Amino acid sequence: MIIPTLQIIISVALIILILVQERSSGLSGILGGGGEVYSQRRGLEKGFFGLTVVLVIVFAVLSLLNFVF
């Protein structure tokens, strides 16, 4: 019962993080980084990206555990 609850919490967090990272109107647009052709992630945006990757991995592991058990 704990694994599905954790999956729901992580999925909501992932949705929020992905929406914040949207290039045109997300955090990069707020901080003035929306007009470049190529920009490197810096600061808070880089942290959000790293957290998103970690949460995706945790979500995948929980999904496999849920499938096995």
N, C-alpha and C positions, 0 to 999 in steps of 0.2 A: 504493500500500500504506500510505502514511502517513495518508491521509485517513480510512479506516475505523478505524484505530487511535486517531486523535484523537477521532473520533466516539464510540467506546466509552468513552474516558476522560472526555469531557465528559458523556456520558449518565449515567455512574455518579456524577459530581459533582453533576449536576442532581437525581438521585434523592435523594441525601443532603441537599442544600440544601432541597428541597421537603419532605422528611420533617421536617426540623428546624423549618420554618416553620409546621407544622400548628398551628392556633390553640389547640386544647384541651389538647394534651399536649406541644407542642413548646417552643421557647425562650420564647415568651410565657407559657406556663403555669409554666415553671420560675421566671421572673423576676416572677411575680405579676400578669401582665397578662391572665389568662384569664377574668375575671369581667365585664369591661366590655362594654357594648353596642357602643360605638365606641371604638377606641383608635388613636392615631397611632403609626406605626413610629418607633422611636428607637434610637439606638446600634447595637448589634451586629445587631439584627433588621433595621434599615434597610440595613445593609451587606450582609447575606445576601440581601435582596430585590434590591438593585442588582446584586449578583454573579449572581443567578439570571437576571435580565433580560439581562445581557451574555452569559452562557453560552448562553442560548436563541438569541440573535442569531448567535453564533459557530457554534452547531450548525446553524442554518438555512443559513448561508452555506456551511459545509462540505458539507451535503447537496446544495445546488445545484451546488457544484464537483464533487462526486462524480458527479452526474447528467450534467454537461456532459462531463467527462473520463472 
